[in-house]
Amino acid sequence: MIFSLAISTEVESDIDEAFLWYEFQQVGLGERFILFIDKGHDIITKMPESFPEEFNNIRKFVMEKFPYNIYCRSSNSKIVFNQILATTETTNFAKLKSD
């Protein structure tokens, strides 16, 4: 079963910000970051239960090649991306719980 995916505007904004930062560091690196985000989307929507549960049904997907984690929650046939954080940032589980 493939799940549908919902991404909040806050998460989209975080992705856009990271894209711009990487693109500023090296032309094309932002595009590569987006490719790995897309790869994460594909994997998560196909196998959401295969990722470790961090808190209250919130699962963590560790991105390949980039120091980011994607936090998501699955229910029925839908995956909701709650946060995307650089591994240097602290996970705000209270915020994840309220989303």
C-alpha positions in Angstrom: 0.0 0.0 0.0 1.3 3.5 -0.9 0.3 6.3 1.4 -0.6 9.8 0.3 1.6 12.6 1.6 0.8 15.9 3.3 3.4 18.5 3.8 2.7 21.6 5.9 3.6 25.1 4.6 6.1 25.3 7.5 7.9 22.2 6.3 7.9 23.4 2.7 9.4 26.7 3.9 12.1 24.8 5.8 12.9 22.8 2.7 13.0 25.9 0.6 15.4 27.6 3.1 17.7 24.6 3.1 17.6 24.4 -0.7 18.7 28.1 -1.0 21.4 27.6 1.6 22.9 24.6 -0.2 22.5 26.3 -3.6 24.4 29.3 -2.2 27.2 27.0 -1.0 27.6 25.3 -4.5 25.5 25.6 -7.6 23.5 22.4 -8.1 23.8 21.2 -4.4 20.4 22.6 -3.6 18.9 20.5 -6.5 20.7 17.5 -5.1 19.2 18.2 -1.7 15.7 18.2 -3.3 16.4 14.9 -5.0 17.2 13.3 -1.7 14.1 14.9 -0.1 12.1 13.3 -3.0 13.8 10.0 -2.5 12.8 10.2 1.2 9.2 10.9 0.2 9.1 7.8 -2.0 10.5 5.6 0.6 8.4 6.9 3.5 5.1 6.7 1.5 5.9 3.0 0.6 7.2 1.8 4.0 6.3 4.3 6.8 6.3 1.6 9.5 9.9 0.6 8.8 11.3 3.8 10.4 11.9 4.1 14.2 9.2 5.6 16.3 10.6 8.6 18.2 7.6 9.8 20.1 3.8 9.2 20.1 3.6 7.6 16.6 6.1 10.0 15.1 8.7 8.3 13.0 12.1 9.5 12.0 13.6 9.1 8.5 17.4 9.9 8.4 18.3 11.5 5.0 21.1 10.1 3.0 24.1 12.4 2.2 22.6 15.4 4.0 22.5 16.0 7.8 18.7 16.1 8.1 16.0 14.1 9.7 12.4 14.0 8.5 9.7 13.5 11.2 6.4 12.2 10.1 3.2 10.6 11.4 1.1 8.0 9.6 -2.6 7.4 10.0 -4.8 5.3 7.8 -3.5 5.9 4.3 -1.9 9.3 4.9 1.6 10.4 5.9 2.0 13.9 7.4 5.5 15.5 7.4 5.6 17.3 10.8 9.2 18.6 10.7 12.4 18.5 8.8 15.4 19.3 11.0 19.1 19.5 10.5 20.7 17.0 12.8 22.3 19.9 14.8 18.8 21.1 15.7 16.9 19.9 18.8 13.6 18.0 18.1 10.7 19.8 19.7 8.5 16.8 20.6 5.9 19.2 22.2 5.5 20.9 18.8 5.3 17.5 17.0 2.6 16.4 19.3 0.5 19.4 18.6 0.7 19.1 14.8 
